């Protein structure tokens, strides 16, 4: 058995997701012999920390995240805080020799991501990042088809994350709409998933041209410590300015010669949570949409063209990890199941003492693409993707 003491910092919705995921790893992966232990949780709102302790089974709770770093039985620090705390917490955890899971975007800006990656690398600690859409079983199957050459040379890629969470003008001015706390808006929040998936499936980006826009420029002010970025205010509530972007789009040229597009919007009206991609190769094509995460559309006609049309694959235990959750075909997985797979992969890397992907190196690769996007917003032209590694 490998016992792994865990501290979770930030007990909002995502902190609860992390905690449940760690707890369920032994049930879903009993043969892994991983035994995560929820040692301590923290939140700057003390009531949230104590509630999480009772609900999720932590041994203790605190309002000061530094107590998690100092705790001798914590081997892993899981960071689910607003973005402005990422650098400080990672620096403290790395200095204490703790392994680190951090939710994307890993800092407020590409420069902060580069700083975080350098800190962890210099300290020799292991890292992992919450690019959870990688772990959907049919996305893993799509990746295996690409890597094995089944689709042939890649030619086009289209990725998007369209979410309605910010489409209501009465949606509260939460920290995600505040650049001092979150840094960029949709670029860090959900474009991070789109860019990571593009890099994961198609490889590095050579150059790009991008644009950004803010559609809803003011929102009702929230009550401190109350609600989430899905909460709603009233028309006569006091308002504040949104000072980061609601939309980002880009044209991409990949190093392998493929061309593509990526888009992300938090104010679009229609798609609820459409993290999706479409990919075309010289011999086949496929597409996947999180809103239908247990399906994959696959086009592999073969040399004789006997199957000349898209086929619909349905999730089942023949695909990676699916059987850990449901034994039969057509019994779907959900969002938190991806997080359990993600938690298992991270814990396994810690137990093995080997860095796995996606870690801070992959977050840095995403941020290098995003840095080129922000330069393109200013220049209005194509920009090369260049290294930010110190």
Secondary structure, 3 states (H helix, E strand, C coil): CEEEEEEEECCCHHHHHHHHHHHHHHHHCHHHCEEEEEEEEECCCHHHHHHHHHHHCCCEEECCCHHHHHCCCCCEEEECCCHHHHHHHHHHHHHCCCEEEECCCCCCCHHHHHHHHHHHHHHCCCEEECCHHHHCHHHHHHHHHHHCCCCCCEEEEEEEEEECCCCCCCECCCHHHCHHHHCCCHHHHCHHHHHHHHHHHHCCEEEEEEEEECCCCEEECCCCCCCCCCCECCCCCCEEECCCCCEEEEEEEECCCCEEEEEEECCCCCCCEEEEEEEEECCCEEEEEHHHCCEEEEECCCCCCCCCCCEEEECCCCCCCHHHCCCCCCCCCCHHHHHHHHHHHHHHHHHHCCCCCCCHHHHHHHHHHHHHHHHHHHHCCCEECCCCCC
